Structures are given as C-alpha cells and as structure tokens.
Amino acid sequence: MKFYFLSLSLMLLGALISTVVKENWKLKICSVFTFLSAILMLLPAAAVLLTGIPLAQSVYMSPVLGDVNFVIDPLSAFFVIVISIMSFLGTVYANGYMKPYLAKGMNISSHCFFLMMLIASMLAVVTVQNALFFLIVWEMMSLSSFFLVIFEGNKKEVIAAGIKYLVYMHLSVVFIIAAFVLLNIQSNSLNFADFNTFLQGNEKFANLIFFLAFIGFGIKAGFVPFHNWLPDAHPAAPTHVSGIMSGVMIKTGIYGILRVLLFIGTPSKSISYTFLVIAVISALYGVLYAITQHDIKRLLAYHSIENIGIIGIGISVGMLGLAYGNPVVASLGFAGGILHILNHSIFKELLFFAAGSVYLKTHTRNIEALGGLIKSMPYTALMFIVGSVAICGLPPFNGFISEFLIYAGMVQGIPASEIGLFLTLIFAIAGLAMVGTMAILCFTKASGIMFLGNPRSEAAANVKDDVARVMIIPMGILAFLTFFIGMFPQYIIGAVLIPVSLFVWNDVAYQIFNSIVGLMSGISWCFFWFFILMLLLFVVRAVLNRKSEIHNTWGCGYNKPNNRMQYTASSYANLFVSTLKPLFKRVSHIKKPKELFPKEAYYELEIEDIEEAYIVKPLIKWDEKLLAKFERIQSGNIQQYILFGLIFLILAIIGMIYFGG
Amino acid sequence: MINLLINILILLFVPFLMTGVIKKTKAFWAGRKGVSIWQPMWDFMRLIKKDSVVSRTTSWVFKFAPVAGFASIIFAAFFVPLAGGKAIIDIPFAFIIFSYVLGFGKFFSLISALDTGSSFEGMGASREACFSTIVEPAFFIAMASIAALSQNYTFDGFKMILGNAGGYGYLIIALAAITLFIMLLIEGCRVPVDDPTTHLELTMIHEVMILDNSGVDLGLITWGSAIKMLLFEALIANLLIPASLGGWETLVAFLAIIFALAILIGTVEASVARFRMTHVFEFIFIMSITALIILALTTYRIYGG
C-alpha cells in the first residue's frame, strides 16, 4: 500500500509542478509523473491480481469522514491497471496533440493540472471504500473532466457541451448520494465493508439500492437512456481527453455498478433482466446512431455507448447466472464483460487517437471531407484500421475474445429451466449478432471514407506527412495490445478471472476457470493457424502476381472520374438508414434550385437523437416553464432574501421538532 | 488422416464443379448446350496466369483484401463438418467463430471496395454490409435454437435434432435447411438477391465490389466465394444426412446433396428474375421468419409439451 500512496502523491505533485514550469515542459512533466506513478501503481495491483489477496489500509481523515479505507481488491486492481496504463498513453499522446495549441500561445496550465487530477481521482475512485470520501473523489473526477472538456471554451458549442456534461454528472451524483444515504441509514456506517450485511437477504432493499446506483452510475457509463451527454462531450474535448474519458472514465460507472453488485451478492432476477434489456438496447441504439454520424468523434462517442452496452450484456448475463445459480454462465458472463472493459479501453483510445491525428492534420472532423489519407498518413491509417477490426469484434483481435465469452455465456445459459430466460437469452444473442454486423457497416464506412479512395477536399489533399512519432508510438502500443490479446488470450484471461472470482465463488469455480483458460488456449491455437494461413496466402499471391499495370479506377467506360464522383459516407449509410426510417428523426435543410439559371442549391440531412428530441428536449421545456413561475421570488431585494432564509429556518426547526421526536 | 485429406480435397476442388453444375443447369433450362462443367476451373487457371491491372487510387488494403477474404473462408471451413461429418477443428461454439471469421474477410472486402474511390463499388459494399445486418441475427437465432434443442454447442448438434425434437424434428430440419439455403443465396450472391452474370453495375452487389480486381486477386475472390457457397451447402447436407449412415455412404450422400443443391440453385436462377433492391429486404426477412419459427417450435418442444 505504500506504493499506492506514493503513486497518488506523485500524481498530485506532478499536477502542482506542471502549473509552474514553462509551457513547453508542462505536458512532459505530466507524462513523466504519470509514468512514474503508473509504475508504482502497477506493482501493488499486479501483486493483488497474482495472489488474489487484497491490500488494505485505513487512514484517519477527519471527524466527519472517520477512518477511510483504501482497499485494492482484485476488482480495484483490475481497474487500477486499466486506468494507469491508458492514462499514461493518453498523456504521451497529448505531447504531440497539444503542440499546435501551444504554438497558438494558449495557456495549458489548467489543462495539465486537471488532467493529472482526473487521473488521480479516477485511481482514488476505484480504491476508496468509504461512501463519503468516494463521493468526494467522484465529484473531483467529474469536475476535473468538465474543465478538460471546456479546454476550447471560446467556442460556443464546446461550452454548451461542457454544461450539458456538468448537468448530467450532477444528476448522476444525486442518485449515487441517494443510494449511499439509504445504505448509511441502514448500516450506520460509511464503510463499504459494512454495507453488504444489510443487503444480502433483503431483496426489496437490495433492488432499490441497485436501481438507484444503476441510474447514478449508468449516467456516467452512458447507458441508454442516460447517454445523451456522451455524443456532445467527446467531440468538444481535446482528443486525448476524449480518449481517456471514453476509454477509462466512463468505465468508473461500470466499476460502481460492479461494486454495488458485490454488496448485494446474489442479485434478484428482476434487476438482472432489466439490466440485460437496457444493455441490449444501449448496444443497438449506440451502433444505430453511430452509423448515421459523419463527425468522427461523435461516431466514436456513440460507439462508446454500444460498447458499454456490450459490457453491460456481459455483466447482466453474469448476474442472471448468479440469480439462477448457474456458475458456468455467471463466470463466462462476468469474464466477458470485465475483459471487454479492458478491450474497449484499448481500441477506443486507439481509434480516438487516430481520429485526433487526422483532425490535427486536416482540421476537420467531418469524414465526408476526408479520403485518401492512407497515402499521406500510412501509420495512422493502419492504426485506425486495426482499431476498427478490433471494435467490430472480429478475430484475431481482442474484441472478439470478450464478445466470444459473452456469447458463450449466453449459449451455455440457453438450456434454461424457465421459458422467460430462454427467450431473453436467444434475443440477446440475436441482438449482439446484429450489433456486430452493424459495427462492421459503421467502421467500414469510417475507415473506408476517411482513409481510402481519393481526397474529398482541399484539406485532405494537402496533408503532407504523418503525425509526430510521439503520437504514433502510443497508438502502436495500443494496436499491439489489441492484437496480442486477440492472439494470446490465455495469458490475459487470468487477470480477468481473479476479479470474476469475487462474484462467483464456490467449489466448482476453479474447474470452470480452468476450462475457460483451456477454451482460450484452443482459440489462440486456431488463430495461430489462421495467421499462418494468411501469411502463406500472401506469399503465394505475391509470387503468382508477376506484373501489375497501374491504371485509373474502372469508371464503366468513363475515363475522367473525379473525386466528387466517389461514394460518400452518407450514401454508404443511406440504404441502411432509409430502411430503418422510423428509428431516426430526420431534419432536412433544403434550398431548392430556383430561377432559370440556378446559382445555389443544397440539401442537407441531419439526424437527431430521438431520445434527445422526444424525451430530453420536452422535459427541459417543461422544466423551464415550471421554473419561470418562480422568477418572481428573485426580486434582487436583500431583505426579502433574508426573510426567505428565516422562514426556511423556522420550518426546518418545526420539522425537526415534529419529526425528530 | 484419409478423412482429413478427402475433406481438404472436397473443400478446394468441389466448388469449381459445383459452379459448373449451376451453369450447366441454367443452360439446360434455357435450352442451350452450355459450357463444360469444368469451365470454372479453366477460368480460374487462366486468371492466375494473367497479369493484373491495379487502380492508382488503391493502397495495400486492396492487395490484402483478396487474401484476407480467401483465408477467412478457408479458416471458417475448418469449423464446418464436411464429408466425414466431423469438423477439422472441433471447438465448442463453432458457429460463433465461423460467422465472425467470415466477418473478418467481409470487412476487408468492403473497405477494399471503398479503396478504389469508384462511384459504383461503394454501392455494392453498402448493400452487402446492410444485408448482413439482417442475415446474421437470423442465423444466430436458428443456431442457438438448435443448440438448445440438441444440448450441443457445435455443428454436431444438427445430428441430434431428430432425437431431441420428437415429432417436430423433420419440420425443424426442413425450416433450418430453408434458412440456410436463403443465407446461401444471399452470401453467395445468387439470384434472386444478386445476379452474378449481370452487366449493369447499378444493380449488382458482389460483382460491383470487385470491378477493379483482376488476375490472381480476382481468381482468389471467385474461388473463395464458390467455397463459401460450398460451406453453406455442407451445413445443409449435415442437417439432411441421417446420423446412422456409415463412412462411405456419408461421403456419397454428402456429394449427392452438394450437387443436388447446385442443380436447385441453377433452377432457381433460371426460373426467377433478380428482385428489385427494395424487395430484396423482404426476401431476406423470410429467413428471419423461418428462424423465428424454428425458435417457436423449439420453445414449444422444450417448455410446452
């Protein structure tokens, strides 16, 4: 635990130092300190994952907080590893990404400070086991990420996105507070360890707590219908921040759900079903809207919702396994879900970084204006394609392994005793299959239109070279990780199974885990041959293909094709989007050609999030109308305000006398 | 060992004959003499010998895609039980690996279509990607139902349907065969979903994606798609062949079913015109419906009676 505290204090020290050194040095300081603290953090975390014995230390903070327990149990250790590695790579990437901003003379002190604070608070969130202190670090995490989002605060849409994010995060914290207050009233303690005794065996209360916690943490994680902040906040934030937020920070929401699940022990059937349904809907909804998006960062943000959905499917299948007392299904579900947390953080950061590199070079996030970048930015293109294959869950990359485990859990659960479970699982399987194919549609669109073909605009045509090495290397590491986990899952799966053992603990667990490792080795062996087969074929093809002539693309006899004749992202997605018309709100802006010699005409199609259009916006309107009635109270007259305070105090005292007995 | 060898030979060479038979059947219905059934193989040999023409817009993706596609189809074939009724790689949850591995090849063939910067090839890619979003869930529903019925998570489960499904066994087998046959028509790009012999780019799906491929690449792609059709035919054959048959009888039955299906495909192509693109969806939904009926029957069998 010494390493843990040293690491956290190094992080805070780095945050302070980065504010005082010269501008060019700030991010370097950040990277160095995150690197050091990541190393220090990995030591205890790895030890916990290897031995399975949690580390704990209790620190007396203040009379209010009492003893605060810092615990690294296997679940925390897993998250600590994900957070420290991914955040470190993010800060390295930032060194390259922020250069143009530095050159413009922007001040990045606060950015560096909050970046370090975000990382430190995320690490604290997953290790603190005291309800009040947890809320404090949770709030620190939300606030520091808010300041990171509004880095380019002079832009109107960035501020709007930032405020939306802030509002959503505070809605989230209200529900979490409610859950913790209820637990505190019951157990008269702030310590997480005391909570579970009051939850286990009390199904109604446990359901209520899980419900509250699920909404609270679900807003952070981005489950539908609480996802609305994601597609706005990610495009607004600088890319490394989007990468860290999407790759790591939203996973703290999943951590919260898992932690509450640990308090509860065996979840009830009703909450497991509800969770599964919400997770499948999130996955489908996220990828459906991702297909319609042409802003690359918005597209990736919607894919975060999809992947959170997939993680949710894994976890809820695990919960169903627990609820029905089937340890095989439970282990496979939890293993798939928890492994997908790691996998998603890897390939989502990779994709965000690659997209950010493109943004840096072309200054546009609109994929319709890109194209042909594979020639000028070969490394970035390769990284993006690797990330795309991985996020679609295709073998031999890491996304496949976790999705395979989730599928395996569901298929194993099918011979169920109850018809409801049977049908739910079958439809969840079909849903996950549909998510996978839609992800293929979406990412062939994104990678094909962004990097392949001919440049569709001046900005894309003028790109001369790839981004700096300091940005390529983090991407390279991430790409290697996706490939490594995909090819050799049996070495990684152990790190996932130890946290899983917290949820599924009985005498057969050991046997099940062994068979999972065996299955993974089998898959690894298969993929090895797949890889060899591909290499062999590539050589054969190269030998057979003696001569190739370079020529124009076949234009069906037309010999002067230009770049505007290429297929576009909208037309690529159109067949799918028009088939599923009722699921989208289509707002079209048309200017029809007029007069004899029309000068200007355009057609623009915008696709709005139906949840935002039909639920959030009407709610806000209603809210505004309601609150407008209270405008009269705000008179600007201080005496009146003091009167209000007095009335409130009197009411409070009366209430206390009356109810407090 | 002999079994493995026979399987590999079947996998690599029967597809040529199968496409030859399809062509011959079409010719028969049209009253033509038609080309020899060996013609697809000669076509392939000719393609390998040719030089290729490559668009200047393309990158490594274009060169890698045919290899990735072919390798993924061959690798997917390892999980499908062929003549001997046993898959080369026997691993649980094979149908998941099977369709995801095929997805890997599909991903690269889709982006290789976009790699040429053509105004047509993206159209085919868009259609192919769109159709598979409906095909895959139906396939998974059918497979998962059969897995539940047979309590077996590999393709071997096909053999246990009759024993476990009671009176519904034949019905479920028939429906599963129809589901897989429609999937074969979609994935193999046959009429009425797509017409492999059409000459209008605007109406094509698979053919338009490979407009720019030539030489070895084109050879690999056509060979690969023939093998892919064989895989689905092999799945249907596994449904239909009773488990009681012995080694050689299975082989004969397997080949007979493969060629019977080829004749069926040829007949369908000769008698039906390609659907309009908007009606293709309706055709694909037939597959979803048969899959759902399989699910309903399975549910009734397990929980109803």
Interface residues (C-beta under 8 A of the other chain):
Chain A: G371 G372 I374 K375 A381 I385 S388 V389 C392 G393 L394 P395 P396 F400 E403 F404 Y407 A408 M410 V411 Q412 I414 P415 I419 F422 L423 L425 I426 F427 I429 A430 G431 L432 A433 M434 G436 T437 M438 I440 L441 F443 T444 S447 G448 I449 L452 G453 N454 L519 G522 I523 C526 W529 F530 L533 M534 L537 F538 R541 L544 N545 R546 K547 S548 E549 I550 H551 N552 T553 W554 G555 C556 P561 N563 M565 Q566 Y567 T568 S571 Y572 A573 N574 L575 F576 T579
Chain B: I48 D51 S52 V53 V54 S55 R56 T57 T58 S59 W60 V61 K63 F64 P66 V67 A68 F70 A71 S72 I74 F75 F78 I89 I91 P92 F93 I96 I97 S99 Y100 V101 G103 F104 K106 F107 L110 I111 A113 L114 D115 T116 G117 S118 S119 F120 E121 G122 M123 A125 S126 R127 A129 C130 S132 T133 V135 E136 P137 A138 F139 F140 I141 A144 S145 A147 A148 Q151 Y153 E201 L211 D212 G215 V216 D217 L220 F281 L295 T299 I302 Y303
